[in-house]
């Protein structure tokens, strides 16, 4: 067994030794090893893509594309970095491409949109009872997800990897092709922006 601490399973469930073993089999065309690899990592991939895109259905489709890319690229894979770093890099490329495609589509749609000023403004009914604590918690969670969606894509990716996937600063830096100080600066700006957007929920 390898005693290198960098190749030991960590608290997030990563098992670099297993990943290397499976990828060596996948590189040789072993479909069973590929299925095992997918099962080990699909939760993190789907979760990350869903939060990046804000659409669970599209996340499923893009996640499949990510693993197809893993299979097709396996012959060129070399264990020079953690498998998860390589996986997140594939994810980053495909997700960023999709974000940019959406951005272009959104601009086109806005150009063609009609003016909403013709529609009467809707006001909240003051007689409606205030939401209970559960509803307020759900509202805040929705606000957090919306605010994350509004971050620039690199900030969004860094926040999701750090907050939801517990990825190290070093690995985030490799995936985003930045230095560790740059990642920390990116996260600081993102958190500052999120605090500003969420201040009505956070109080003083």
N, C-alpha and C positions, 0 to 999 in steps of 0.2 A: 504494500500500500504506500502511496506517495505521501511523504511527511511534509511536503511543502504546504505551509498554511494557506497560501493563495489558492490552493487546489482543494481545499476542504469545503464541505457543505456549510453554508452560513445560515444566519437566523432567518433570512427571507425564504429559505427553501432551495437556494441555488446549490447545485452539486456539480462543480466544474469537472471533476474526474468522470462522473457519469456522462456529462455532455460530450467530453472528448471521446470517450469510448463509443458512444452512440454515433457521433459524427464520423468517426473513422469507418464505421460500418455503413453509414449512409453514403459516404464518399464512394464506397464500393458497390452501391446500388441496393443495399439491404432495406426493403420497404418496411419490414417489421420494426427495425431500429428507428426508422423515420417516424412511424406512427407513435412509438414510445416517446420520441423527442417532442412531437407535437403535443401529446398529452401532458408532458411535463411543463410546457411553456405556453400553451394556448390561452390560459387564464390571464397571464400577464400581458400577452399580446393583445387580446381582445379588449381587456380593461384599458390599456393605454390608448389603443386606437379609438375606442368609444369616447373616451374623454377628450381626445384630440379633435375628433370630428363632431361630437355631440349628437351622434346618430347611430343607434345600436345596429340597425339593419345594414347600413353601409359599412359599419365596423366589421361585421361578420364577413362581408364580401372582401374587404381589403385585407383582413387577417388571413383569409385563404390565399390571397395573392402573395402575401408575405411568406407563407410557408411553401408555396410553389416556388418562389424565388430561392428559398433555402435549399430545396431539393435540386433545382437546376444548377445552383452555384456550388453545391457540395463538392464536385470534383476539384474545384479550385480552392477549397477551404484549407487553411493551414492553422494549426493550433498555436498561433503566435499571440493570441489574446483570448480572454474568456469568450466562450460561445455566446453568452448573453450580450456582450459588447457588439459582436458581429451581428447578432439577431436584431438588436436595437438600431444598429446602423442601417440595416435593410429596411426596418420599420420606418426610421426617420426619413429615408429617401422617398419611399412610397407615400407616406403621410404628407410630407411637405409638398410633394407634387400634387396630391389631391387638394390640399389647402389652397394652393395657388390656382388650381383649376377652378375651384369654387369661388375664389376671389374674383377671377376674371368673369365668371358666369354671373356673379352678383352685380358687378359693375354694368354688365350688359343688360341685366334685368332691370336695374334702377333707371337706366337710360330710357327703357321702354315703358316704365311704370306710369300709371296715371296719378294725378295729384290727389292725395288723400283728403285735401281740405273740403271736398264736397261731401264727405261723410260726417255725420254728427258726432261730436265728441261724447264718449261714454264716461259717466261719472259714477263713482261708487255710491251705493245706497247707504246712507247714514244710519238706516234702521237695522241693517244687518248686524247680527251679533259679532263681537270680536272673536277671532279664531282662538282656539285653545292652544296650549303649549305645544302639542304635537304638530298642529298645523303651522305654528310659527317656526318650529324646528325644520319642518319640510320646506317652508318658504325660504329660510336661510340657506339650507342645503342647495335649493334650486338657484338661489342668488349666487352662491359660491361657484356652482358649475357654470352659470352664465358668465360670471366675471372671468373665470379661467378661460372660457371660450373667446373672450375679447382680447386676451393677451396676444402679443406678437408670437408667431409660431415657435421660435427658439425658446422664449420665456415659458410659453405654455408647456413645451416638451420637458424643459428642465423641472418645472414645478410638478408635473404629473409623475415624472420618474422619481423625484425626490420624495414627494408627499405620499403618493399612493403605492409606489413600488419599492421604496426604501433603497434606491440605488445610490451608491457612493458618489461623492463629488468627482472622484478620479474617473469613474466609469462614465458618468455624464459628460465629463470633459472630452473623453475619447470619442463618444458617440457624436457629440456636437462639434468636434474638431476645434475645441477651445482649450485654454489653460484652466487649471483649477481656480485661480483667482478670478478669471473671467466668468466662470460658472457661478461663483459665489456672488459676484457683482450682478450677474443676470438675475439670480434668485432674489437678491436684495431689492432690485428695481421692481420685480414682479410682485413681491410681497408688499412693497410700499403701495403699488397700484391697487392691489387687491384690498388692502386695508382701507384705502380711500373710497373704493367702490362699495365696501361693506360696512362703512362706519355707522350707518343707521342701525345695523344689527348688533354692532359691537359695543355701542354705548360709549362712555367716556374712557 
